[in-house]
Amino acid sequence: MKYIDEFQDPELARRLLDDIHATVTRPWALMEVCGGQTHSIIRHGIDQLLPEQLELIHGPGCPVCVTPLEVIDKALEIASRPEVIFCSFGDMLRVPGTGRDLFQVRGEGGDVRVVYSPLDALRIAQQNPDREVVFFGIGFETTAPPNAMTVHQARKLGIRNFSMLVSHVRVPPAIEAIMSSPSCRVQGFLAAGHVCSVMGVEEYPELAERFRVPIVVTGFEPLDILEGVRRAVRQLERGEHTVDNAYARAVRPEGNPAARAMLEDVFEVTDRAWRGIGVIPGSGWRLSSKYRDHDAEHRFEVDGIRTEEPAECRSGEVLQGLLKPHECEAFGTLCTPRTPLGATMVSSEGACAAYYLYRRLDMPAVKAREATPVV
């Protein structure tokens, strides 16, 4: 298949669904790791078309959502300084910190700018040598290479007024933390194809073997997800637990060697806090000592900021797959896209945002055998 619409073919979707229905003989719970997959699942009604015994659990795969509150507060503190031009992707501006967000900082006079690439922020630094330019570098393994490359370029070009506030996280340690939790119900994973296109799959076989769970690498279109589910269910029914690449058109076993080399040069692995979850050992990156001069947290001395999550927000349970968004008491009432309590309602990849956008409020799921693929 060559075109996107071919990955949304209703007839092919029906065939995959028929195969899944014919294969499932007992209850299973799969977790999709990526927030983009979550939105595709909810948008196309994929979860409602699957057998009743098969549950899809939404994992902590939204980079905006897992950025911890204390990092947001550090961003707010830095962005409020008159000498700073603070640059960020647009989806971070409405993520609530303690009492305010970056939009409010901009409304109060802070120079907060939306950019579409970290290189845009680097150009702004070149154009404003008398100002400190800070880029908010968040995300999983997918956004880390361009951010690393930008820091590398800043050092190479001698642009000393550019720094990055880093909050990068890594998927494999998150899977390990989820599976190690006493409350874990996950029996298999749909791994994020774009992450694996960068990092490859070499970290996953050990996890699959240790926790005895199938891990299927898949994409984001309806047929990608259904094929991933089909392969995972077949493994579960056979008692198998291997890594299966169902996204070979984009993912090679070794990933992207050039991107991985850049990451290894610029970043070093560190423990990282995940919003609503807590600290996961070895789950993040920070700038290595070689590039410490471009570390905004170090440059602006904000590493001492500590915060507490609001008690009424249950996004941490949503991110761990312990709670569906509409099961939260604040969902759609106290917490909406206009008045968000947590990042899962703000982000374009957040599970709460998906449920709100596609009107998954308190409605029961449609019976799979009575439904038609929404593609």
C-alpha positions as CSV (number, residue, x, y, z in Angstrom):
1,M,0.0,0.0,0.0
2,K,1.3,3.5,-1.0
3,Y,-1.3,6.0,0.2
4,I,-2.7,7.0,3.5
5,D,-6.3,6.3,2.5
6,E,-5.4,2.7,1.8
7,F,-4.6,2.3,5.5
8,Q,-8.2,3.4,6.3
9,D,-9.9,0.9,3.9
10,P,-13.2,-0.3,5.6
11,E,-13.2,-3.7,3.8
12,L,-9.6,-4.5,4.9
13,A,-10.5,-3.3,8.4
14,R,-13.5,-5.6,8.5
15,R,-11.3,-8.6,7.5
16,L,-8.8,-7.8,10.3
17,L,-11.7,-7.5,12.8
18,D,-13.1,-10.8,11.7
19,D,-9.8,-12.4,12.2
20,I,-9.4,-10.8,15.7
21,H,-12.9,-12.0,16.6
22,A,-12.2,-15.5,15.4
23,T,-8.9,-15.6,17.4
24,V,-9.9,-14.3,20.8
25,T,-11.1,-17.0,23.2
26,R,-10.6,-15.3,26.6
27,P,-10.1,-11.8,28.1
28,W,-7.0,-9.9,27.2
29,A,-5.7,-6.3,28.0
30,L,-3.4,-4.6,25.6
31,M,-1.8,-1.2,26.1
32,E,-1.0,1.2,23.3
33,V,2.0,3.2,24.3
34,C,1.6,6.3,22.1
35,G,-0.9,9.1,22.5
36,G,-1.2,9.4,18.7
37,Q,-2.4,5.8,18.7
38,T,-4.9,6.5,21.4
39,H,-6.4,9.4,19.4
40,S,-6.6,7.1,16.3
41,I,-8.3,4.4,18.3
42,I,-10.9,6.8,19.8
43,R,-11.4,8.8,16.6
44,H,-12.1,5.7,14.5
45,G,-13.9,3.8,17.2
46,I,-11.5,0.9,17.0
47,D,-11.9,-0.1,20.7
48,Q,-15.7,-0.3,20.2
49,L,-15.3,-2.7,17.3
50,L,-13.1,-5.2,19.1
51,P,-14.4,-8.3,20.9
52,E,-15.8,-7.6,24.4
53,Q,-13.1,-9.7,25.9
54,L,-10.4,-7.5,24.5
55,E,-9.6,-4.2,26.3
56,L,-7.3,-1.4,25.0
57,I,-5.6,0.4,27.9
58,H,-4.2,3.9,27.2
59,G,-0.6,4.3,28.2
60,P,1.6,7.2,29.1
61,G,2.6,7.9,25.5
62,C,1.9,11.6,25.3
63,P,5.0,13.7,25.8
64,V,3.1,16.8,26.8
65,C,1.1,14.9,29.3
66,V,4.1,13.3,31.1
67,T,6.1,16.5,31.5
68,P,6.1,16.9,35.2
69,L,4.5,19.9,37.0
70,E,7.8,21.0,38.4
71,V,9.3,21.3,34.9
72,I,6.3,23.4,33.8
73,D,6.9,25.7,36.8
74,K,10.6,25.9,35.9
75,A,9.5,27.0,32.4
76,L,7.2,29.6,33.8
77,E,9.9,31.0,36.0
78,I,12.4,31.2,33.2
79,A,9.8,32.7,30.7
80,S,8.9,35.4,33.2
81,R,12.4,36.9,33.2
82,P,12.7,40.1,31.1
83,E,16.0,39.1,29.5
84,V,14.5,35.8,28.1
85,I,12.8,34.9,24.9
86,F,11.1,31.6,25.6
87,C,10.4,29.4,22.6
88,S,8.1,26.4,22.6
89,F,5.9,24.3,20.5
90,G,2.3,25.5,20.7
91,D,0.9,22.5,22.6
92,M,2.9,23.4,25.7
93,L,1.5,26.9,26.2
94,R,-1.8,25.9,27.8
95,V,-0.4,23.1,30.0
96,P,-1.2,24.2,33.6
97,G,1.6,24.8,36.0
98,T,1.0,25.9,39.6
99,G,-1.6,28.6,39.2
100,R,-0.9,29.7,35.6
101,D,0.4,28.6,32.2
102,L,2.7,30.0,29.5
103,F,-0.2,31.8,27.8
104,Q,-0.7,33.8,31.0
105,V,3.0,34.6,31.2
106,R,2.8,36.0,27.7
107,G,-0.3,38.0,28.7
108,E,1.7,39.4,31.6
109,G,4.4,40.7,29.3
110,G,6.7,37.7,29.0
111,D,8.3,37.1,25.6
112,V,6.9,33.7,24.8
113,R,7.0,32.6,21.2
114,V,5.6,29.5,19.4
115,V,8.1,27.9,17.0
116,Y,7.8,24.9,14.7
117,S,11.3,23.6,15.0
118,P,14.1,24.0,17.6
119,L,16.2,25.5,14.8
120,D,13.7,28.4,14.7
121,A,14.7,29.1,18.3
122,L,18.3,29.0,17.3
123,R,17.8,31.5,14.5
124,I,16.0,33.8,17.0
125,A,19.1,33.6,19.3
126,Q,21.3,34.6,16.3
127,Q,19.0,37.5,15.6
128,N,18.9,38.7,19.2
129,P,22.4,38.4,20.6
130,D,21.5,40.7,23.6
131,R,18.7,38.3,24.8
132,E,18.7,34.9,26.3
133,V,16.8,32.5,24.1
134,V,15.4,29.3,25.7
135,F,13.8,26.4,23.9
136,F,11.5,24.0,25.7
137,G,12.7,20.6,24.7
138,I,10.3,17.9,25.6
139,G,9.2,14.6,24.1
140,F,10.1,10.9,23.6
141,E,12.8,9.5,21.4
142,T,11.1,11.0,18.3
143,T,11.7,14.7,19.1
144,A,15.0,14.1,20.9
145,P,17.3,13.9,17.8
146,P,16.4,17.3,16.3
147,N,16.7,18.9,19.7
148,A,20.1,17.3,20.2
149,M,21.2,18.4,16.8
150,T,20.1,22.0,17.6
151,V,22.2,22.1,20.8
152,H,25.1,20.6,18.8
153,Q,24.8,23.4,16.2
154,A,24.6,26.1,18.9
155,R,27.9,24.9,20.4
156,K,29.5,24.4,16.9
157,L,28.5,28.0,15.9
158,G,29.4,29.5,19.2
159,I,25.8,30.8,19.9
160,R,26.2,31.3,23.6
161,N,22.8,32.9,24.3
162,F,20.9,29.8,23.4
163,S,19.9,27.2,25.9
164,M,17.4,24.4,26.3
165,L,15.1,23.3,29.1
166,V,15.2,19.6,28.7
167,S,12.4,17.1,29.7
168,H,13.0,14.2,27.4
169,V,11.7,10.7,28.4
170,R,12.4,7.2,27.1
171,V,9.8,4.5,26.4
172,P,11.4,1.2,27.5
173,P,11.9,2.2,31.1
174,A,8.3,3.3,31.2
175,I,7.2,-0.2,30.0
176,E,9.3,-1.7,32.7
177,A,7.8,0.5,35.4
178,I,4.3,-0.3,34.2
179,M,4.9,-4.0,34.2
180,S,6.6,-3.8,37.7
181,S,3.5,-2.2,39.3
182,P,1.4,-4.4,41.5
183,S,-1.7,-3.0,40.0
184,C,-0.6,-3.7,36.4
185,R,-3.3,-5.4,34.2
186,V,-1.4,-5.2,30.9
187,Q,-0.7,-8.4,29.0
188,G,0.7,-7.1,25.8
189,F,1.9,-3.8,24.2
190,L,1.5,-1.9,20.9
191,A,4.8,-0.1,20.7
192,A,5.1,3.3,19.0
193,G,6.4,3.0,15.5
194,H,7.9,6.4,15.3
195,V,9.9,5.9,18.5
196,C,11.3,2.6,17.1
197,S,12.1,4.2,13.8
198,V,14.7,6.2,15.7
199,M,15.9,3.8,18.4
200,G,15.2,0.4,16.7
201,V,13.8,-2.5,18.7
202,E,16.9,-3.9,20.6
203,E,15.7,-2.8,24.0
204,Y,12.4,-4.6,23.7
205,P,13.2,-8.4,23.6
206,E,14.5,-8.4,27.1
207,L,11.3,-6.7,28.4
208,A,9.1,-9.2,26.4
209,E,11.0,-12.1,27.8
210,R,11.2,-10.9,31.4
211,F,7.6,-9.9,31.7
212,R,6.3,-12.6,29.3
213,V,4.3,-10.1,27.2
214,P,4.2,-9.7,23.4
215,I,5.4,-6.3,22.1
216,V,4.2,-5.5,18.6
217,V,5.6,-2.4,16.9
218,T,2.9,-0.7,14.9
219,G,1.8,2.6,13.3
220,F,-1.0,5.0,13.7
221,E,-3.6,4.5,11.0
222,P,-6.6,2.2,11.6
223,L,-5.2,-0.8,9.7
224,D,-1.8,-0.4,11.4
225,I,-3.5,-0.6,14.8
226,L,-5.8,-3.4,13.9
227,E,-2.9,-5.4,12.5
228,G,-0.9,-4.7,15.7
229,V,-3.8,-5.9,17.8
230,R,-4.2,-9.0,15.6
231,R,-0.6,-10.0,16.0
232,A,-0.6,-9.4,19.7
233,V,-3.7,-11.4,20.3
234,R,-2.3,-14.3,18.2
235,Q,0.7,-14.4,20.4
236,L,-1.3,-14.2,23.6
237,E,-3.6,-17.0,22.5
238,R,-0.6,-19.2,21.7
239,G,1.3,-18.4,24.9
240,E,4.0,-16.5,23.1
241,H,5.9,-13.4,24.1
242,T,8.2,-12.0,21.4
243,V,8.8,-8.6,19.7
244,D,7.1,-8.4,16.3
245,N,7.6,-5.5,13.9
246,A,4.3,-4.8,12.1
247,Y,5.6,-1.4,10.9
248,A,8.5,-2.6,8.7
249,R,7.8,0.1,6.2
250,A,9.2,2.7,8.7
251,V,11.1,0.7,11.3
252,R,14.4,-1.1,10.9
253,P,15.8,-3.3,13.7
254,E,18.7,-0.9,14.2
255,G,16.6,2.2,14.0
256,N,18.4,5.4,12.7
257,P,22.1,5.1,13.4
258,A,22.8,8.8,12.7
259,A,20.1,10.0,15.0
260,R,21.2,7.6,17.7
261,A,24.8,8.8,17.4
262,M,23.7,12.4,17.8
263,L,21.7,11.5,20.9
264,E,24.6,9.7,22.4
265,D,26.9,12.7,21.9
266,V,24.5,15.4,23.3
267,F,22.5,13.6,26.0
268,E,23.1,11.3,28.8
269,V,20.6,9.0,30.5
270,T,19.1,10.2,33.8
271,D,16.3,9.4,36.2
272,R,13.2,11.4,35.2
273,A,9.9,12.3,36.9
274,W,6.8,11.6,34.9
275,R,3.7,13.8,35.6
276,G,1.2,11.9,37.8
277,I,3.5,8.8,37.9
278,G,6.7,9.8,39.7
279,V,10.4,9.2,39.1
280,I,11.3,6.3,36.8
281,P,14.9,5.3,37.0
282,G,16.9,5.8,33.7
283,S,13.8,7.0,31.9
284,G,15.0,10.3,30.7
285,W,17.8,12.3,29.0
286,R,19.6,15.4,30.1
287,L,22.4,17.4,28.4
288,S,25.8,15.8,28.9
289,S,28.6,17.7,30.6
290,K,30.0,18.5,27.2
291,Y,26.9,20.7,26.5
292,R,26.1,21.8,30.1
293,D,26.6,25.5,29.1
294,H,23.4,25.2,27.0
295,D,21.3,23.7,29.9
296,A,18.7,26.2,30.8
297,E,18.0,24.6,34.1
298,H,21.6,25.0,35.1
299,R,22.0,28.5,33.5
300,F,19.0,30.0,35.3
301,E,19.4,28.1,38.6
302,V,15.8,26.7,38.7
303,D,16.7,23.2,39.7
304,G,15.4,23.7,43.2
305,I,11.8,24.1,42.2
306,R,9.5,21.4,43.7
307,T,5.8,21.1,43.3
308,E,2.8,18.9,44.2
309,E,0.1,17.7,41.8
310,P,-3.5,19.0,42.4
311,A,-5.4,16.4,44.3
312,E,-8.6,16.8,42.1
313,C,-6.7,15.8,38.9
314,R,-6.4,12.1,38.3
315,S,-4.4,12.2,35.1
316,G,-1.7,10.1,36.7
317,E,-4.1,7.2,37.0
318,V,-5.2,7.8,33.3
319,L,-1.5,7.8,32.2
320,Q,-0.9,4.5,34.1
321,G,-4.0,2.9,32.5
322,L,-5.7,2.5,35.8
323,L,-8.6,4.8,34.9
324,K,-10.5,5.7,31.7
325,P,-10.8,9.5,31.3
326,H,-14.6,9.6,31.5
327,E,-14.4,7.7,34.9
328,C,-12.7,10.8,36.5
329,E,-15.2,12.9,38.5
330,A,-13.8,16.1,37.1
331,F,-13.9,15.0,33.4
332,G,-16.1,17.3,31.3
333,T,-17.1,19.4,34.3
334,L,-14.3,20.9,36.3
335,C,-11.8,19.8,33.7
336,T,-12.4,20.7,30.0
337,P,-10.1,21.9,27.2
338,R,-10.8,25.5,28.3
339,T,-10.3,24.9,32.0
340,P,-7.9,21.9,32.1
341,L,-6.7,20.5,35.4
342,G,-4.0,18.4,33.8
343,A,-2.0,18.0,30.6
344,T,-4.0,15.0,29.4
345,M,-6.9,17.4,28.7
346,V,-4.7,19.9,26.9
347,S,-2.4,18.0,24.7
348,S,-3.4,17.0,21.1
349,E,-2.3,13.5,22.1
350,G,-3.8,13.3,25.6
351,A,-6.3,10.6,26.3
352,C,-8.7,13.0,28.1
353,A,-8.6,15.3,25.2
354,A,-9.4,12.4,22.8
355,Y,-12.4,11.3,24.9
356,Y,-13.7,14.9,25.1
357,L,-13.1,15.7,21.4
358,Y,-14.8,12.5,20.2
359,R,-17.6,12.7,22.8
360,R,-16.7,9.6,24.8
361,L,-18.3,11.0,27.9
362,D,-20.2,8.4,29.9
363,M,-21.6,6.4,27.0
364,P,-21.3,2.6,27.0
365,A,-19.2,1.1,24.3
366,V,-21.0,0.1,21.1
367,K,-21.3,-3.7,20.7
368,A,-18.5,-4.7,18.3
369,R,-20.6,-7.0,16.2
370,E,-23.2,-4.4,15.7
371,A,-20.8,-1.6,14.7
372,T,-19.4,-0.5,11.4
373,P,-15.7,0.7,11.1
374,V,-15.6,4.4,11.4
375,V,-12.9,5.2,8.8
